[in-house]
Amino acid sequence: MADALLLTGSKQLVTMAGPAPRRGRALGEIGAIRDGAVLIASGRIVAAGPRARVERHRVARRARRIDLGGRVVTPGLVDAHTHLVFAASRATEYEQRIAGATYEQIAKAGGGILSSVRALRAATDEALAAGARARLARMAAHGTTTVEAKTGYGLDFDNELRTLRLLRKLGRGSPEASGVEIVPTLLAAHVVPPEFRHPGGADEYVDRIVRLILPAAALEGLAEYCDVFVERGAFSVAQARRIFAAGRALGLKPRVHAEQLSRTGGARLAVEVEAASVDHLDFASGADMRSLARSEVACVMLPGCSFHLGLARYAPAQKLIEAGAIVALATDCNPGTSPTLSLPMAMSLACTQMRMTPGEALAACTINAAYSLGRQARIGSVEAGKDADLAVWDVEDYREIPYYFGVNYCVMTLKRGTVISKVC
């Protein structure tokens, strides 16, 4: 095959091969192979395993060969929770929090999510696309090949749909395309927008989401998921249930922001509506965890939020793992609470602050993150027949990826067999 590629000379190939999703002890079973190789053709993995075996494959004889010089290969990382499109940082709020202001105080004063709403509404399409494209390039440089991306800074019909259309351009074969696969989520129910901040306004806005925004997004095929921030100052369980019912009827699967700043019942709602994921869970109770463990809902951990906000409380990842829940990991890249583009940094925080092992953390942002996006049959592991989404790391052992916190050792990232980031 003319387009065949052989990656060989890997000191350690982490395959994540096996069933998905991973629960309990299986989360740490990463399928590491010494002296590994990966054979790729037409964007798919033809063979992966010990170099001696893969190099004997008939396709390997005609493949272009890249010797990795003893580096580590993993599946391409999957970032299962981001707010990719935004117009400006919120560095002023960062300084305010350092001086003692709380997240809730900043929001009540007009900052927080609403400041990002004002900035996005005022920004041009070109500026928003350029910012998102630059973030995607940096994510790819850190090994990320697939990104879930939420709206939620438009909070009206025009700007929510505008954001989704930008995501479609960035993720497909247009001139604006990034090379990173984008999974779009409609988060019109992020917070109540300023024009609905009056008695009864939250329900009026939910009406608008249900009657106008959700149907328009579904009609254009702009989103796969709909999400709701279930929290004090945002939306109630009852309001979220209504949005999810409307979204489900239109083919949009639920995702839930839940139990981030307080316990609201969002986790139990996620189980009730059979959501694809429930994210944050910092205030999840024991009953919540037991219920999630019995479900098929992925629990997406977002340690970057607690770190950036300077909070002592992190999501109970180890308790969830021990209970048998499906645990995934993401950056929550956003301008207010987790302005990071690095899944390796999220892995470092997961290890040090939530006591996940390096293997668990890596599985949580590959195969389990892929499961949370309904893509585990195609991405998240290095197995024959899957997309050739790979990350190459200039380290001796996969455990060094989170060990070197705040340092990027990814030297090459491939999406469907095409190099989308490379360090010369």
SVG drawing of the C-alpha trace seen along z (x, -y; Angstrom):
<svg xmlns="http://www.w3.org/2000/svg" viewBox="-42 -44 59 56">
<polyline fill="none" stroke="black" stroke-width="0.4" points="0.0,0.0 1.5,-3.3 0.2,-5.2 1.3,-2.6 3.4,-3.8 5.4,-1.8 6.2,-3.3 8.9,-1.1 11.5,-1.2 9.1,-2.2 10.6,-1.3 7.1,-1.0 3.8,-0.8 0.7,-1.4 -2.2,0.2 -5.1,0.0 -6.3,3.0 -9.4,4.8 -13.0,4.2 -14.4,0.7 -15.3,-0.9 -12.8,-0.1 -14.1,0.3 -12.3,1.0 -9.0,2.7 -9.3,3.0 -8.8,-0.7 -5.1,-0.3 -4.6,2.5 -2.9,0.5 -1.6,3.3 2.1,2.1 4.4,3.8 8.1,3.5 9.9,2.8 6.6,2.2 5.6,1.1 2.4,-0.1 1.6,0.4 -0.8,-2.0 -2.6,-2.1 -5.4,-4.4 -5.6,-6.1 -6.3,-2.8 -4.2,-0.6 -3.3,2.6 -1.2,4.2 0.2,3.2 2.4,5.2 5.9,6.5 8.2,5.1 9.4,8.5 5.9,9.6 4.6,6.3 7.6,5.9 6.9,9.3 3.4,8.2 3.2,8.2 2.1,4.5 5.1,3.5 7.5,4.5 6.1,1.6 5.5,-0.9 7.3,-4.1 9.3,-3.6 9.8,-5.9 12.2,-4.8 11.0,-6.3 14.3,-5.8 13.1,-4.2 10.2,-6.6 6.8,-5.7 3.7,-5.5 0.2,-5.8 -3.3,-6.2 -4.1,-9.8 -5.5,-11.5 -9.3,-12.2 -10.4,-15.4 -14.0,-14.7 -15.0,-18.1 -13.9,-21.5 -15.4,-24.9 -13.2,-25.5 -14.7,-28.6 -14.3,-31.8 -13.2,-35.3 -10.9,-36.4 -9.2,-35.2 -10.5,-36.1 -7.1,-36.9 -8.6,-39.8 -10.8,-37.3 -7.8,-35.1 -6.2,-37.9 -9.4,-38.7 -9.6,-35.1 -6.1,-35.2 -7.1,-38.3 -9.9,-36.3 -13.0,-36.7 -15.0,-33.5 -16.3,-32.2 -19.8,-33.0 -19.0,-36.5 -17.3,-37.2 -20.3,-35.9 -22.7,-38.0 -20.7,-41.1 -21.1,-40.5 -18.0,-38.4 -17.7,-34.7 -19.5,-33.1 -21.5,-36.2 -18.3,-38.1 -17.4,-35.4 -20.9,-35.8 -20.4,-39.5 -17.0,-39.0 -18.2,-36.2 -21.3,-38.2 -19.0,-41.1 -16.4,-39.1 -16.2,-38.4 -16.4,-34.9 -12.9,-35.3 -11.5,-36.1 -13.4,-33.3 -12.2,-30.8 -8.6,-32.0 -8.6,-31.6 -10.1,-28.2 -7.8,-27.0 -4.7,-28.1 -6.0,-26.2 -6.6,-23.1 -3.0,-23.3 -1.7,-23.5 -3.9,-20.6 -2.5,-18.5 1.0,-19.4 0.2,-17.9 -1.0,-14.6 -4.8,-15.3 -6.5,-14.0 -10.2,-14.3 -11.9,-17.1 -15.5,-17.4 -16.4,-21.1 -19.3,-22.8 -21.1,-26.0 -22.4,-28.0 -20.9,-31.5 -23.5,-32.6 -26.7,-32.0 -29.0,-33.2 -30.3,-31.7 -27.9,-33.4 -24.7,-33.0 -25.3,-29.4 -25.9,-28.4 -23.0,-30.5 -20.7,-28.7 -21.8,-25.3 -21.2,-26.3 -17.7,-27.5 -17.1,-24.1 -18.3,-22.3 -15.8,-24.3 -13.0,-23.7 -13.5,-20.0 -14.1,-19.1 -12.3,-19.4 -12.7,-23.1 -9.7,-25.6 -10.4,-26.3 -10.1,-22.6 -7.6,-21.9 -6.9,-18.1 -8.3,-17.4 -11.6,-15.7 -14.3,-17.8 -17.4,-16.4 -20.0,-19.2 -22.2,-19.7 -24.9,-22.3 -24.7,-23.9 -27.2,-26.7 -28.2,-25.9 -24.9,-27.1 -26.3,-29.9 -29.3,-32.1 -28.4,-35.0 -28.5,-38.6 -31.7,-39.4 -33.6,-36.7 -32.3,-37.7 -35.8,-38.5 -38.4,-36.6 -39.4,-33.6 -36.7,-34.4 -34.9,-31.1 -38.1,-29.1 -38.6,-31.5 -35.1,-30.8 -35.6,-27.1 -38.7,-27.5 -36.6,-29.2 -34.0,-26.5 -36.6,-23.8 -38.7,-25.5 -36.1,-27.2 -32.4,-26.5 -32.5,-22.7 -34.7,-22.2 -32.5,-24.5 -29.3,-22.8 -30.8,-19.3 -32.2,-20.4 -28.8,-21.5 -27.1,-18.5 -24.8,-20.8 -24.6,-18.9 -24.4,-15.3 -25.1,-16.1 -26.9,-18.6 -25.6,-19.6 -27.0,-21.4 -25.1,-23.0 -27.1,-21.8 -26.0,-24.1 -27.2,-26.8 -27.3,-30.0 -27.6,-28.0 -30.4,-25.4 -32.5,-23.1 -32.9,-19.3 -36.5,-19.9 -35.3,-22.4 -32.5,-20.1 -34.9,-17.2 -37.1,-19.2 -34.2,-20.1 -32.9,-16.6 -36.3,-15.2 -36.6,-17.7 -33.0,-17.0 -33.4,-13.3 -36.5,-13.5 -34.4,-15.4 -31.6,-12.8 -29.2,-14.8 -27.8,-12.7 -27.5,-14.2 -24.4,-15.2 -24.5,-16.8 -22.5,-19.3 -23.2,-18.1 -22.2,-18.4 -19.3,-20.9 -19.9,-23.6 -22.6,-21.9 -24.8,-18.8 -27.8,-19.4 -29.0,-16.0 -27.5,-16.3 -25.6,-13.0 -28.8,-11.1 -30.5,-12.9 -27.7,-11.7 -28.4,-8.1 -32.2,-8.7 -31.8,-10.1 -29.1,-7.6 -26.7,-10.5 -23.5,-9.8 -21.5,-11.5 -21.8,-13.3 -18.9,-15.8 -17.2,-17.3 -18.8,-15.4 -16.7,-17.2 -19.7,-17.0 -21.0,-13.6 -22.3,-11.6 -21.8,-7.9 -25.3,-7.2 -24.5,-9.1 -21.4,-7.0 -23.2,-3.7 -25.9,-4.7 -23.3,-5.8 -21.4,-2.5 -24.5,-0.6 -25.0,-2.7 -23.4,-3.1 -22.8,-6.8 -19.2,-8.0 -17.9,-10.1 -15.6,-12.7 -13.1,-14.1 -12.0,-17.7 -9.2,-18.4 -8.0,-21.5 -11.0,-23.4 -10.1,-22.7 -6.5,-23.5 -7.1,-26.8 -9.7,-27.9 -7.4,-27.0 -9.9,-24.6 -8.9,-21.8 -11.8,-19.6 -11.3,-17.3 -13.7,-14.8 -13.6,-11.4 -12.0,-9.5 -10.6,-6.6 -13.9,-6.0 -15.7,-6.0 -13.1,-3.6 -13.4,-1.3 -17.2,-1.4 -17.0,-0.2 -18.0,-3.5 -16.7,-4.4 -14.1,-7.1 -12.8,-9.4 -10.6,-12.5 -10.6,-15.9 -9.2,-19.4 -12.4,-21.4 -10.5,-24.0 -12.3,-27.3 -11.3,-30.9 -12.7,-31.0 -12.0,-27.9 -9.6,-25.7 -7.6,-27.6 -5.4,-24.6 -4.9,-22.9 -2.9,-20.0 -4.3,-16.6 -0.9,-15.5 -1.3,-18.3 -4.8,-17.0 -3.2,-13.5 -0.6,-14.9 -3.4,-16.5 -5.4,-13.3 -2.4,-11.4 -1.3,-13.7 -4.6,-15.2 -7.1,-12.3 -4.7,-9.4 -5.2,-7.8 -2.3,-5.7 -0.5,-6.9 -2.1,-3.9 -5.6,-4.8 -5.1,-8.4 -3.9,-7.5 -6.8,-5.0 -9.2,-7.7 -8.2,-10.1 -8.0,-7.5 -10.3,-4.5 -12.8,-5.7 -12.9,-9.2 -13.6,-7.7 -16.4,-5.7 -17.9,-8.9 -18.1,-10.3 -19.5,-7.1 -16.3,-6.5 -14.7,-3.6 -15.1,-1.3 -13.0,-3.7 -10.5,-5.5 -9.0,-5.4 -6.8,-2.3 -4.1,-1.0 -5.7,2.0 -6.0,3.3 -9.0,1.8 -9.1,-1.4 -8.2,-4.9 -4.5,-5.5 -4.8,-8.2 -1.4,-8.1 0.8,-10.2 4.6,-9.7 6.4,-10.8 10.1,-11.4 10.2,-9.6 11.4,-6.2 8.2,-5.0 4.5,-6.0 4.5,-6.9 6.8,-9.8 4.0,-11.6 2.2,-12.7 5.3,-12.6 6.9,-15.6 4.0,-17.9 3.7,-21.1 6.2,-19.8 5.2,-18.6 7.2,-15.6 4.9,-14.8 7.0,-15.0 4.5,-13.7 0.7,-13.4 -1.1,-11.6 -4.8,-11.7 -5.9,-8.9 -2.3,-8.3 -1.6,-11.9 0.9,-13.9 -0.9,-16.9 1.8,-18.0 5.5,-17.4 8.5,-18.7 11.5,-18.9"/>
</svg>
